[in-house]
Amino acid sequence: MLINDRPLEQVNISQIHAAMLSGSITCESIVEAYLKNIELNNQKGAKLNAIVTMNDSAVDLARQLDVQLLSSNQLIGPLHGIPMVVKDCLETTDMPTSFGSKLFSQYMAKKDATVIAKLRDAGAIIIAKTTLPDWATSWFGYSSRSGETKNPYDLDRDPGGSSSGTGAAIAAGFATVGLGTDCGGSVRLPSSFCNLVGVRATPGMMSRQGCNPLVALQDTIGPMARSVSDAVKVFEVICGFDENDPLTSTYNIGKASPNYSQQLIPDALKNLRIGVVRNAFGSDQDENCRPVNKIMNAAIAQLAAGGAFVSDVEIPNLAESLDATSLYLLKSKYDLNLFLNARPEAPMKTIQDIVNAGHYHPKLDLLEGIANGPDDPLSDLNYYKAYAERDNLMLLITSIMDKGEYDALVYPTAQVPPPLRSETDSGRWTTLNFPTNTLISSQTSMPAITVPAGSTGNGLPIGMEILTRPYDEAMMFKVGFGFEQIRDHRRQPACTSR
């Protein structure tokens, strides 16, 4: 399908809306085009296995929106008629929510997650739900519910997790934009591996009601898109206070901007100061890290070409600090059990029971570790130590930024390219040893965005992460958009190009 002579997979939300308002396309035609893409490459063709459940009402919803637009000549909201996919750990009343678990394949929520309700109110059409590892507990695309998800840029490689299906789906042209969830990097890692923009906000910027937690104080939800502008449009819709999630009080405390689109300006990088966290790079002596470093150095030069002042910085004892601030093995069991116990229809009530019964994918080493964690983290002194260290790390990083007058810090989203499935199958890479830098943001409550930085010689996408101060999502979007204007590194994967 072409919109103004451009393939549907290459146009943004504003361009789609302009075509709708001109009468050259309809919501129905766009939805049907995306459904055709799913039919061609989800279980056939490339067999990406990114979609777990289809919305049988998607076409009918599109027709209703077409009637409304025809009668009023106005969009009902900022996402009018925009086809979206959402990670299958966000509760929906019209489709099952499995949380990646075969045990929950028929679980039906009684209420939409808050962000889902906001998307619907804004006019979005949720056409499908996407795959994820059981309970979002892996960097990789393994699931007891759906099996393995493939990377559309190399079908022998992993798409990243835990928002595996959303990453593969948006990259492959199954929808315009999508939602993932991010505790330690589960939006940003698959976005990096699938050549997308992925956003992690300061926790509390949007409600997590109706989303299973991994570490409740750390979890957030974020858009995954093919451009910064599309990510911002979704972000503005889902943000805001929700009485069902007390953490969202921080949305008002942080004096969040009501309009991030104002940051998407020409020459956005001019006169900004950006620090390059050199000790977040892998070794040039490592053949896995070398191509990532090469692409990142080129991206840093592009930042400078865009008018930014760029210099190197170091976060002292970074690896040790990330180990010291990790809460997965201390808190996740407690938070997941609270979530399950609040749902009378849930087939099992504890993560320990799920693991003991073998109702999970065997490659999920983190889930096994979580099941062996403390029943009550408040009785474990290590929890308090890790909790306190998080503030210390955040203050260390922000003081480095203040000293250097940096607006943002950058580094590779992951130190290595998307791994081969054989490497994750063999245990060469596991969730507990994979060299991702996404934990820097997650364990300091600092917002971050990953943007496409380029591709390796064999076509593997590499992402650059942009970190800003807590609640400074405005600057985060400004830098990401500015870099995108200097050099747009997005391209359609060959396996799904037509």
C-alpha positions in Angstrom: 0.0 0.0 0.0 1.3 3.4 -1.0 0.6 6.7 0.8 1.7 9.7 -1.3 3.9 7.3 -3.3 5.6 6.0 -0.2 5.1 2.4 1.2 2.9 2.3 4.3 5.8 1.0 6.3 7.7 4.2 5.7 5.1 6.8 6.6 4.5 8.4 10.0 1.3 9.1 11.9 1.1 12.7 10.7 1.4 11.6 7.1 -1.3 8.9 7.6 -3.7 11.5 9.1 -3.1 13.9 6.3 -4.0 11.2 3.8 -7.1 10.3 5.8 -8.3 13.9 6.0 -7.7 14.4 2.2 -9.8 11.3 1.6 -7.1 9.4 -0.3 -7.1 6.5 2.2 -9.4 5.1 4.9 -8.8 3.5 8.3 -10.2 0.3 6.9 -7.7 0.2 4.0 -4.8 0.8 6.4 -5.9 -1.9 8.8 -6.4 -4.4 6.0 -2.9 -3.6 4.6 -1.3 -4.3 8.0 -3.4 -7.5 8.4 -2.1 -8.6 5.0 1.5 -8.0 6.2 0.9 -10.1 9.3 -0.6 -12.9 7.1 2.4 -12.9 4.8 5.2 -13.0 7.4 4.0 -13.9 10.9 3.4 -17.7 10.5 4.2 -17.8 6.8 7.0 -16.3 4.8 9.6 -15.1 7.2 7.7 -16.8 10.1 8.6 -14.1 12.5 6.2 -15.4 15.2 5.7 -11.9 16.6 1.9 -12.0 17.0 0.2 -14.1 19.6 -3.5 -12.9 19.3 -5.4 -11.1 16.6 -8.2 -8.6 17.3 -11.2 -9.9 15.3 -12.9 -6.6 15.6 -10.1 -4.5 14.1 -11.7 -4.0 10.7 -15.1 -3.2 12.2 -13.5 -0.6 14.5 -11.8 1.0 11.5 -15.1 1.2 9.6 -16.7 3.0 12.5 -13.8 5.5 12.6 -14.2 6.1 8.9 -17.9 6.9 9.3 -17.0 9.3 12.1 -14.4 11.1 10.0 -16.7 11.3 7.0 -19.5 12.9 9.1 -17.4 15.4 11.0 -14.2 15.8 8.9 -12.3 15.7 12.2 -10.1 13.1 13.9 -11.5 11.9 17.2 -8.0 12.0 18.8 -4.3 12.1 18.1 -4.2 8.4 17.2 -7.3 8.3 15.1 -7.3 5.1 13.1 -3.7 4.3 13.7 -3.1 0.5 13.9 -1.1 -0.6 16.9 0.2 -3.8 18.4 0.7 -4.1 22.2 2.7 -6.5 24.3 0.6 -9.4 25.7 1.3 -8.4 29.3 -1.0 -5.4 29.0 -4.5 -6.4 30.0 -7.3 -6.1 27.4 -10.9 -7.0 27.7 -11.4 -8.0 24.1 -8.4 -10.3 23.8 -6.8 -12.8 26.2 -3.7 -11.6 28.1 -1.2 -14.5 28.5 1.9 -12.6 30.0 3.9 -14.9 27.7 2.7 -18.0 29.7 1.0 -21.0 28.1 -0.7 -21.4 31.5 -2.5 -18.1 31.0 -3.4 -18.5 27.3 -7.2 -18.2 28.0 -7.0 -15.6 30.8 -9.4 -12.7 30.2 -9.0 -9.5 32.1 -12.1 -7.7 33.5 -10.7 -4.3 32.8 -8.4 -2.7 30.2 -5.0 -1.6 31.4 -5.0 2.2 31.9 -2.7 2.8 28.9 -4.9 0.6 26.7 -8.0 2.6 27.6 -6.1 5.8 26.8 -5.0 4.5 23.4 -8.6 3.5 22.6 -9.9 7.0 23.7 -7.3 8.6 21.4 -8.6 6.6 18.4 -6.0 3.9 18.1 -7.0 0.5 16.8 -5.2 -2.3 18.6 -5.0 -4.9 15.8 -3.0 -7.6 17.7 -1.1 -8.5 20.8 2.6 -9.5 20.6 4.8 -12.2 22.0 7.0 -12.0 25.1 9.0 -14.4 27.3 7.0 -15.7 30.3 6.4 -12.8 32.7 8.8 -10.6 30.7 11.8 -12.3 32.3 14.3 -12.4 29.5 16.4 -10.4 27.1 15.5 -12.9 24.4 12.4 -14.1 22.5 11.6 -17.3 24.3 8.0 -18.0 25.4 6.1 -21.1 26.7 3.0 -19.5 25.1 4.3 -18.9 21.6 7.8 -20.4 21.2 10.6 -18.3 19.6 10.3 -15.0 17.9 12.7 -14.1 15.1 14.5 -10.9 14.2 13.3 -9.6 10.8 16.8 -8.3 10.0 18.4 -11.8 10.3 16.0 -14.7 10.9 18.8 -16.6 12.7 19.1 -14.0 15.3 17.1 -12.9 18.3 14.9 -9.8 18.2 15.6 -8.8 21.9 13.3 -9.0 24.8 11.2 -8.9 26.6 9.1 -6.8 24.2 10.2 -9.3 21.5 7.0 -9.4 19.5 6.4 -5.7 19.4 10.0 -5.0 18.2 9.8 -7.6 15.4 6.2 -6.6 14.5 6.9 -2.9 14.1 10.1 -3.5 12.2 8.4 -5.9 9.8 5.5 -3.5 9.1 2.7 -5.3 11.0 1.5 -2.0 12.5 2.4 1.7 12.6 3.5 1.8 16.3 3.4 -0.4 19.3 3.7 -0.6 23.1 6.2 -2.6 25.1 7.1 -2.6 28.8 10.5 -1.8 30.2 11.8 -2.9 33.6 15.5 -3.4 32.8 15.5 -2.6 29.1 12.6 -4.6 27.6 11.5 -1.7 25.3 15.0 -0.4 24.4 16.8 -3.7 23.7 14.3 -5.0 21.1 14.1 -1.6 19.7 17.9 -1.5 19.3 17.9 -5.0 17.8 15.0 -4.2 15.4 16.1 -0.8 14.2 13.5 1.2 16.1 13.0 4.1 18.5 12.2 2.8 22.0 11.3 5.0 25.0 11.7 4.4 28.7 10.3 7.2 30.9 11.0 8.2 34.4 8.9 5.7 36.5 5.5 7.1 37.3 5.1 9.1 34.1 2.3 6.7 33.0 0.2 4.1 34.8 1.2 0.5 35.1 -2.4 -0.6 36.2 -3.2 -3.7 34.3 0.4 -4.6 33.5 2.3 -7.4 35.3 5.2 -6.0 37.3 8.7 -7.4 37.4 10.1 -4.8 39.8 7.2 -2.6 40.7 9.1 0.6 41.6 11.2 0.2 38.4 8.6 -0.9 35.8 7.3 1.4 33.1 5.5 1.2 29.7 6.8 2.7 26.5 6.2 3.3 22.8 8.2 1.5 20.1 8.1 3.2 16.8 9.9 3.8 13.5 10.5 7.5 14.2 10.9 9.8 17.2 7.9 11.8 16.2 5.6 8.8 16.3 7.0 7.7 19.6 6.3 11.1 21.0 2.7 11.1 19.8 2.0 7.8 21.6 4.0 8.9 24.7 1.8 12.1 25.1 -1.3 9.9 25.0 -0.4 7.4 27.6 1.3 9.8 30.2 -0.6 11.2 33.2 -1.8 10.6 36.7 -3.9 7.5 37.5 -5.4 7.0 41.0 -5.0 3.2 40.4 -1.2 3.6 40.3 0.1 5.7 43.2 3.5 6.1 41.6 1.9 8.3 38.9 1.8 11.1 41.5 5.3 11.7 40.4 4.0 12.8 37.0 2.8 16.0 38.8 5.7 16.2 41.2 8.1 16.1 38.3 6.1 18.9 36.5 6.0 16.8 33.3 5.6 18.7 30.0 2.1 18.5 28.5 3.5 18.8 25.0 6.7 17.0 24.1 6.2 17.6 20.4 7.4 21.1 20.9 10.9 19.7 21.3 10.9 18.3 17.7 12.5 21.3 16.1 15.1 21.8 13.3 18.7 22.1 14.5 17.7 20.5 17.8 21.3 19.5 18.6 22.8 22.9 18.2 24.8 24.0 21.2 23.7 21.0 23.3 26.4 19.4 25.5 26.5 15.6 25.2 28.8 13.2 27.2 29.9 9.9 25.8 30.1 7.2 28.5 33.2 5.5 27.3 33.3 2.8 30.0 29.8 1.6 28.8 31.5 0.5 25.5 32.8 -3.1 25.1 36.4 -3.8 24.3 37.7 -3.2 20.8 39.6 -6.5 21.3 36.3 -8.3 21.4 35.0 -9.3 17.9 31.4 -9.0 19.1 31.9 -5.4 20.5 34.1 -4.0 17.7 31.4 -3.4 15.1 29.2 -1.8 17.7 32.0 0.6 18.7 32.7 1.5 15.1 29.0 2.4 14.5 28.8 4.3 17.8 31.9 6.4 17.0 30.3 7.3 13.6 27.1 8.3 15.4 29.0 10.4 17.8 30.6 12.3 14.9 27.1 12.8 13.5 26.0 14.4 16.8 28.9 16.8 16.6 28.1 17.5 12.9 24.6 18.5 14.1 26.0 21.2 16.3 26.4 19.4 19.6 29.5 19.7 21.8 30.6 16.1 22.5 33.2 14.9 25.0 34.0 11.6 26.8 33.0 10.9 30.4 33.3 7.9 32.7 30.9 6.6 35.4 33.2 5.2 38.1 32.7 1.5 39.0 29.8 1.3 36.6 29.6 -2.5 36.3 29.9 -3.0 40.1 27.2 -0.3 40.7 24.8 -2.1 38.3 25.3 -5.3 40.2 24.8 -3.6 43.5 21.5 -1.9 42.5 19.8 -5.0 40.9 16.5 -5.9 42.5 15.3 -8.7 40.3 16.3 -11.6 42.5 15.3 -9.7 45.6 11.9 -8.1 44.8 10.3 -9.6 41.6 8.9 -12.7 43.3 7.1 -10.6 45.8 5.7 -8.1 43.2 4.6 -10.8 40.8 2.9 -12.8 43.5 0.9 -9.7 44.6 -0.2 -9.2 41.1 -1.4 -12.8 40.7 -3.2 -12.9 44.0 -5.2 -9.8 43.1 -6.7 -11.8 40.1 -9.2 -14.4 41.3 -9.3 -15.9 37.8 -5.6 -16.5 37.6 -4.8 -20.3 37.2 -1.9 -20.1 39.6 -1.2 -17.7 42.4 2.6 -17.7 42.9 5.7 -17.7 40.6 7.1 -20.5 42.7 4.2 -22.7 41.9 4.5 -21.9 38.2 8.2 -22.8 38.1 7.8 -25.9 40.3 5.1 -27.2 37.9 7.3 -26.5 34.9 4.9 -24.0 33.3 7.5 -21.8 31.7 10.1 -21.9 28.9 13.2 -23.7 30.0 15.6 -21.0 28.7 14.3 -18.5 31.3 17.2 -18.5 33.8 16.0 -15.2 35.4 12.5 -16.6 36.1 14.1 -19.5 37.9 16.3 -17.2 39.9 13.2 -15.0 40.8 11.3 -18.1 42.0 14.1 -18.8 44.5 14.1 -15.2 45.8 12.8 -14.1 49.2 9.0 -14.3 49.9 9.3 -11.0 51.7 12.1 -8.7 50.5 11.6 -6.5 53.6 13.1 -9.3 55.7 16.3 -9.3 53.6 19.0 -6.8 54.4 20.3 -7.1 50.9 17.1 -5.4 49.6 17.7 -2.3 51.6 21.3 -2.1 50.5 20.4 -2.4 46.8 17.6 0.1 47.2 19.9 2.7 48.8 22.6 2.2 46.2 20.1 3.1 43.5 19.9 6.7 44.7 23.6 6.8 45.1 24.2 5.8 41.5 21.6 8.3 40.2 23.2 11.1 42.2 26.6 10.1 41.0 25.5 10.2 37.3 23.6 13.5 37.7 26.5 15.1 39.4 28.7 14.1 36.5 26.2 15.7 34.2 26.1 18.8 36.3 29.9 19.1 36.5 30.2 18.8 32.8 27.1 20.8 32.1 25.8 17.9 30.0 22.3 17.9 28.6 22.5 14.2 28.0 24.7 11.1 28.0 25.0 8.6 25.2 26.4 5.0 24.9 25.6 1.9 22.9 22.2 0.4 23.9 23.9 -3.0 24.0 27.6 -3.7 23.7 27.1 -6.4 21.1 24.8 -6.9 18.1 21.7 -9.0 18.1 22.9 -12.5 19.1 22.5 -15.6 17.1 19.8 -18.0 18.2 22.5 -20.7 18.5 24.3 -18.4 21.0 21.2 -18.0 23.2 20.3 -21.7 22.8 23.7 -22.8 23.9 23.9 -20.5 26.9 26.7 -18.4 25.5 24.4 -15.5 26.3 21.8 -15.6 29.2 19.7 -13.0 30.8 22.1 -12.8 33.7 25.2 -12.3 31.6 24.1 -10.4 28.6 26.1 -7.1 28.1 23.2 -4.6 27.8 23.6 -1.0 29.0 19.9 -0.5 29.4 20.2 -1.1 33.2 21.9 2.3 33.6 18.6 4.0 33.1 16.4 1.4 34.8 18.4 1.3 38.0 18.7 5.0 38.4 15.1 6.1 37.5 16.5 8.2 34.7 14.7 8.3 31.4 16.3 7.0 28.2 15.5 6.6 24.5 17.2 4.3 22.0 17.5 5.4 18.4 18.9 3.6 15.4 22.6 4.5 15.1 23.5 2.4 12.0 24.0 -1.1 10.9 27.0 -3.5 10.9 28.5 -4.7 7.6 26.1 -7.7 7.6 23.1 -5.5 8.2 22.5 -5.9 11.9 20.9 -2.8 13.6 22.7 -1.0 16.4 21.1 1.4 18.8 22.4 4.4 20.6 20.9 5.2 24.0 20.3 8.7 25.2 20.1 9.3 28.9 18.8 12.4 30.6 18.0 13.6 34.1 14.9 12.3 35.9 11.7 13.9 34.4 13.7 15.5 31.6 11.9 13.5 28.8 11.7 16.8 26.9 15.5 16.9 26.5 15.6 13.1 25.7 13.2 13.6 22.8 15.0 16.7 21.6 18.4 14.9 21.3 16.8 11.8 19.8 14.9 13.9 17.2 17.9 16.0 16.5 20.1 13.0 15.8 17.4 11.5 13.6 17.3 14.6 11.5 21.1 14.5 10.9 21.0 10.9 9.7 18.0 8.6 9.6 19.4 5.1 9.9 16.1 3.3 9.6 15.5 0.9 6.8 13.0 -1.8 6.1 14.3 -5.4 6.7 14.9 -7.3 3.5 12.8 -10.3 4.5 9.7 -8.3 4.5 10.4 -5.7 1.8 8.1 -5.8 -1.2 
